[in-house]
């Protein structure tokens, strides 16, 4: 392997390392967003069920403003 090929191989290895780091950061961010979205979905589901409880409560006095 001559000097020119050696430089090319080192450059490609650096590119591969930086590409892997870039992809890993984005994949971790995607997983974080998926967890956040799941948490928000559970909170929305809870709030909807809480509204139903208030609407169909025993007193019947609470009404949703629409």
Secondary structure as the mmCIF struct_conf table of DSSP 4:
data_model
#
loop_
_struct_conf.conf_type_id
_struct_conf.id
_struct_conf.beg_label_comp_id
_struct_conf.beg_label_asym_id
_struct_conf.beg_label_seq_id
_struct_conf.end_label_comp_id
_struct_conf.end_label_asym_id
_struct_conf.end_label_seq_id
HELX_RH_AL_P HELX_RH_AL_P1 UNK A 3 UNK A 55
TURN_TY1_P TURN_TY1_P1 UNK A 56 UNK A 56
BEND BEND1 UNK A 58 UNK A 59
#
